[in-house]
Amino acid sequence: MTRKVTRREMLIESAALSLAATKLSAFATDRPQLRVCLLVEPNLPREGAPTNLTALLNGSAHATITTRDAATIASQGIDADVFCNSHGNVYPAEIGDKVYEFLARGGSLFHAGGVPFGRAVTRKDSAWTSDEKAATTLREKLGIHVYG
């Protein structure tokens, strides 16, 4: 059975592909591969991010994509040139400090889908619950403002 794709999903996926192709291929070929840390957390909701984001990034000839879960990022930090969250605006609150440290020391963010760090979540009794305070704190530290 073929899955019907909405116009919004098509636009999001084509925008993500365009950004990935533009940003990752613009990285000069005489330089080392661009290292991308991709957050992929099992069972974490996805809001706004294209469902094929991982495949799009893995298709780049100029980047090495390393997939990490939240526990690994929380304990080891982000060792890459670029951080990308495959879940759109949702992220595990436990990685907030590591994301801030990474960006504060000059790391880059590739974001596709919604407001960056728009909704922090924590796991409680095998369910994800929103943590608005964590999301607001990280966005304020990063200078990300949400209007309207």
C-alpha positions in Angstrom: 0.0 0.0 0.0 1.3 3.4 -0.9 1.3 6.1 1.8 -0.3 9.4 0.8 2.0 12.3 1.4 0.5 15.7 2.3 1.6 18.9 0.6 3.1 20.1 3.9 5.1 16.9 4.2 6.3 17.2 0.7 7.4 20.8 1.2 9.2 20.0 4.4 11.0 17.0 2.9 12.1 19.0 -0.2 13.2 21.9 1.9 15.3 19.5 4.1 16.8 17.9 1.0 17.6 21.3 -0.5 19.2 22.5 2.7 21.2 19.3 3.2 22.4 19.3 -0.4 23.3 23.0 -0.3 25.0 23.1 3.1 26.8 19.7 3.0 27.9 19.9 -0.6 29.2 23.5 -0.1 31.7 22.1 2.3 34.9 22.2 0.2 36.1 18.8 -1.2 39.7 19.6 -0.3 38.7 19.7 3.4 38.0 16.7 5.6 34.5 15.3 5.7 32.0 17.3 7.6 31.1 15.4 10.8 27.4 15.4 11.7 26.0 14.1 14.9 22.4 13.1 14.4 20.1 12.6 17.4 17.8 9.5 16.8 16.0 8.5 20.0 13.8 5.4 19.8 10.1 6.2 20.6 10.7 9.9 20.9 7.9 11.8 19.1 8.7 13.6 15.8 7.2 17.0 15.2 7.9 18.8 11.9 11.0 16.9 10.8 10.9 15.0 7.6 10.5 11.3 8.1 13.4 10.6 5.7 15.8 13.1 7.2 18.3 10.4 8.3 18.3 9.0 4.7 18.8 12.4 3.2 21.8 13.1 5.4 23.3 9.7 4.9 23.1 10.4 1.2 25.6 13.3 1.4 29.0 12.5 -0.2 30.7 15.3 1.9 29.6 14.3 5.4 30.1 11.5 7.9 26.8 11.0 9.8 27.1 9.6 13.3 23.8 8.6 14.9 23.5 9.0 18.7 20.8 8.5 21.2 20.0 10.9 24.1 21.9 8.9 26.8 25.1 8.9 24.7 24.9 12.6 24.0 24.1 13.4 27.7 27.1 11.4 28.9 29.6 12.1 26.2 28.5 15.3 24.6 28.6 16.1 20.9 31.9 15.5 19.0 31.1 16.8 15.6 31.0 19.9 13.4 27.2 19.9 13.1 24.4 18.7 15.4 21.0 17.7 13.9 17.9 16.5 15.7 15.9 14.1 13.6 12.8 14.7 15.8 12.2 18.3 14.7 11.3 20.7 17.5 11.1 17.9 20.1 14.2 16.9 22.1 15.1 15.1 25.3 15.6 17.6 28.1 18.6 15.6 29.4 20.7 16.7 26.4 20.0 20.5 26.8 23.3 21.3 28.6 25.4 19.3 26.1 23.7 21.0 23.1 24.3 24.4 24.7 28.0 23.6 25.3 28.5 22.4 21.8 26.9 25.5 20.2 28.6 27.8 22.6 32.1 26.5 21.6 31.3 27.1 17.9 29.4 24.0 16.7 26.8 24.4 14.1 23.1 23.4 14.2 21.2 21.9 11.2 17.6 22.2 12.1 14.6 20.9 10.0 11.1 21.1 11.4 9.5 23.6 13.8 11.1 25.9 16.3 14.6 24.7 17.3 14.3 23.2 20.8 10.6 24.1 20.9 9.5 21.2 23.2 11.7 19.5 25.7 10.5 16.1 27.0 11.5 13.8 29.8 10.8 10.1 30.1 8.6 9.1 33.0 7.2 5.6 33.4 8.0 4.8 29.7 6.1 7.9 28.5 7.4 11.2 27.3 6.1 14.3 29.1 6.7 17.9 28.2 9.2 20.0 30.2 8.4 23.6 29.2 10.8 25.1 31.7 13.8 23.2 30.2 12.8 24.2 26.6 12.4 27.9 27.6 15.7 27.9 29.4 17.7 26.4 26.5 16.0 28.7 23.9 16.8 31.7 26.1 20.4 30.7 26.5 20.7 30.3 22.8 18.9 33.5 21.9 16.0 31.7 20.2 12.8 33.7 20.5 9.3 32.5 19.8 6.8 35.1 18.8 3.0 34.8 18.6 
